[in-house]
Amino acid sequence: MYRYYIIIMSNSIVIIPTFNEIENIESIVRSIFSLHKPFDILVVDDNSPDKTADKVIELQKEFVSQLFLKKREKKAGLGTAYVSGFKWALAKEYDYIFEMDADFSHNPIDLEKLYEACHFGGGDIAIGSRYVTGVNVVNWPLSRVLMSYFASYYVKKITGMKIHDTTAGFMCYNRKVLEAINLDKIKFIGYAFQIEMKYRAYCKEFKIVEVPIIFTDRTKGESKMSNSIIKEAVFGVISLRISKFFNRL
């Protein structure tokens, strides 16, 4: 059954951080704009050598009032990209603010499911979850699936969060969540950022819901995962828990 949305100006914006995503950016932008529910898009590009930002500027001529670009001087990490995007979106008074990858590992159709979970379902945060109904991952090697799955299990045990996919990067935030979190205090810049945002929201007792999705590994471009990012996540979780224990979060 389809819901019908009558919205003159979008109340929702999808933030897409990019670094060398020229192979994906036009397709992901067009896919989002083809959805029944209207979304705006903010691309936060870290001065991609492959000219991703130039492609966005070209697309802005077609999507004048829907597509926005924030170009940064250098590659500075996923977390700082999202924080800069969050601040921009809050200043523009969007009600729902989304995180999404550019590489189609997150299906644009699922944006509507996340929106409904917050707007109609009462969630403060909706997580596009790979693990809430089992393991819904396509095209990952078994080693990567196990690493991701047990990483989420590890985070649950250390933090006490009742979330199956603690490292997920496909999210919808009600603006009140981002207003309540001091974004200037966010510590982590890699994938530990995703854990930190969830934990800070959890500690403030916001309602977090998980929406089952199928995660499909990228077919174009290169993964940004590295050993330093993994190390930050492993030790960052312990740091967060200690900060909470001493009421310094």
C-alpha positions in Angstrom: 0.0 0.0 0.0 1.4 3.4 -1.0 1.3 6.5 1.1 0.9 9.8 -0.8 2.9 12.8 0.3 1.8 16.3 -0.6 4.8 18.5 0.3 5.5 21.8 -1.5 9.0 22.1 -0.1 10.9 19.1 1.2 11.2 18.7 4.9 13.9 16.1 4.5 17.5 16.3 3.3 19.9 13.4 2.5 23.6 14.1 3.3 26.0 12.2 1.1 29.7 12.5 1.9 32.0 11.9 -1.1 35.6 11.3 -2.0 36.2 10.1 -5.5 32.7 9.0 -6.2 32.5 10.2 -9.8 31.3 6.8 -11.0 28.3 6.8 -8.6 27.3 10.4 -7.8 25.0 11.1 -10.8 23.2 7.8 -10.6 22.6 8.1 -6.8 21.3 11.7 -7.2 18.9 10.8 -9.9 17.7 7.8 -8.0 16.9 9.8 -4.9 15.1 12.5 -6.9 13.0 9.8 -8.7 11.4 8.7 -5.4 7.7 9.4 -4.7 8.5 11.4 -1.5 10.6 14.4 -2.2 14.1 14.7 -0.7 16.7 17.4 -1.0 20.4 16.4 -1.2 23.5 17.9 0.3 26.7 16.5 -1.1 29.7 17.1 1.2 32.8 16.6 -1.0 36.3 16.4 0.3 37.9 18.0 -2.8 37.8 14.7 -4.8 40.6 14.5 -7.3 38.3 12.7 -9.7 36.1 15.9 -10.0 33.0 14.5 -8.1 32.2 18.1 -7.1 32.3 19.3 -10.7 29.7 16.7 -11.6 27.5 17.9 -8.7 27.8 21.5 -10.0 26.7 20.3 -13.4 23.7 18.5 -11.9 22.7 21.6 -9.9 21.7 23.3 -13.2 19.0 20.6 -13.6 18.0 20.4 -9.9 18.3 24.0 -8.9 16.4 24.0 -5.7 17.0 20.4 -4.6 20.7 19.7 -4.9 23.3 21.4 -2.8 27.1 21.1 -2.5 29.5 21.8 0.4 33.0 21.5 -0.9 35.8 21.1 1.6 39.5 21.8 1.1 40.8 18.3 1.8 39.9 14.8 2.9 39.1 15.2 6.6 37.1 12.1 7.6 33.6 10.8 7.5 32.6 12.2 10.9 33.6 15.8 10.2 31.9 15.6 6.8 28.6 14.6 8.5 29.0 17.1 11.3 29.4 20.0 8.8 26.4 18.7 6.9 24.3 18.4 10.0 25.1 22.0 11.0 24.2 23.2 7.4 20.9 21.2 7.5 19.9 22.5 10.9 20.5 26.1 9.8 18.2 25.5 6.8 15.5 24.2 9.2 15.0 20.7 7.8 12.9 18.4 10.0 14.5 15.1 9.0 18.2 14.7 8.2 19.6 11.5 6.6 23.0 9.9 6.3 23.6 7.8 3.2 26.6 6.5 1.2 27.0 7.4 -2.5 27.9 3.9 -3.7 24.4 2.2 -3.7 25.2 0.0 -0.7 22.1 1.8 0.7 19.1 1.4 -1.6 17.5 4.9 -2.2 14.0 3.3 -2.0 14.7 2.6 1.7 14.9 6.3 2.4 11.1 6.3 2.5 11.0 3.5 5.0 13.4 5.4 7.3 11.3 8.6 6.9 8.1 6.7 7.8 9.7 5.2 10.8 10.3 8.7 12.2 7.5 10.8 10.8 4.6 8.2 11.1 6.2 5.7 13.6 7.4 8.1 16.3 11.1 7.3 16.1 13.6 10.0 16.9 16.2 8.0 15.0 15.7 5.4 12.3 18.6 3.0 11.5 18.7 1.1 8.2 19.7 -2.1 9.9 21.6 -5.0 8.3 21.2 -7.3 11.3 17.8 -6.7 13.0 16.3 -9.6 11.0 19.4 -11.8 10.6 22.3 -10.9 8.3 21.1 -9.0 5.2 24.3 -8.3 3.4 25.0 -9.0 -0.3 28.4 -9.3 -2.0 30.6 -9.1 1.0 33.2 -11.8 1.7 32.5 -13.9 4.8 35.4 -12.3 6.6 33.9 -8.8 6.2 30.5 -9.9 7.2 31.8 -11.6 10.4 33.9 -8.5 11.2 31.0 -6.2 10.9 28.5 -8.4 12.7 30.8 -9.1 15.7 31.8 -5.4 15.8 28.1 -4.6 16.4 27.9 -7.3 19.0 31.1 -6.0 20.7 29.6 -2.4 20.8 26.4 -3.7 22.3 28.2 -5.5 25.1 30.5 -2.5 25.9 27.8 0.2 25.7 24.6 -1.6 26.7 22.8 -0.2 23.6 19.9 -2.4 22.5 20.8 -2.0 18.9 21.6 -4.8 16.4 23.5 -2.7 13.9 25.5 -0.2 15.9 27.9 0.6 13.1 25.2 1.4 10.5 25.7 4.5 8.3 22.2 4.6 6.8 20.2 6.8 9.2 17.3 9.3 9.6 17.5 11.8 12.4 14.7 14.0 13.7 16.2 17.5 13.9 15.6 17.6 17.7 18.2 14.8 18.2 20.9 16.8 16.4 19.9 19.9 18.3 20.3 18.0 21.6 23.8 16.6 20.8 26.7 19.0 21.1 28.1 18.4 17.6 31.3 20.3 18.5 32.1 17.6 21.0 32.0 14.7 18.5 35.4 12.9 18.8 35.6 10.4 16.1 36.2 11.0 12.3 36.0 7.4 10.9 33.3 4.8 11.3 33.5 5.1 15.1 31.6 8.3 14.4 28.5 6.2 13.7 28.8 4.5 17.0 29.4 7.7 18.9 26.3 9.4 17.4 24.1 6.5 18.4 25.5 6.3 21.8 25.1 10.0 22.5 21.5 9.8 21.4 20.9 6.6 23.4 22.3 8.3 26.6 19.8 11.1 26.0 17.0 8.5 25.9 15.9 9.2 22.3 13.7 6.6 20.7 15.9 4.6 18.3 14.2 2.2 15.9 15.8 -0.3 13.4 14.3 -0.7 10.0 15.5 -3.9 8.1 17.3 -3.2 4.9 19.4 -5.2 2.5 23.0 -3.9 2.3 24.7 -4.4 -1.1 28.5 -3.9 -1.4 29.6 -1.3 -3.9 30.2 -2.3 -7.5 31.9 0.9 -8.6 34.7 2.9 -6.9 36.8 1.9 -3.9 36.0 1.2 -0.3 37.3 3.8 2.2 37.8 1.2 5.0 41.3 1.1 6.5 43.1 -0.4 9.5 43.2 3.0 11.3 39.5 3.3 11.0 39.0 -0.2 12.5 41.4 0.7 15.3 39.6 3.9 16.1 36.3 2.0 16.3 37.6 -0.7 18.6 39.3 1.6 21.1 36.8 4.4 20.7 33.9 2.3 22.1 35.8 1.8 25.3 36.6 5.6 25.4 32.9 6.4 25.1 31.9 4.0 27.8 34.6 5.5 30.2 33.4 9.0 29.4 29.9 8.1 30.2 30.9 6.4 33.5 32.6 9.6 34.6 29.8 11.8 33.3 32.0 13.4 30.7 30.2 12.4 27.6 
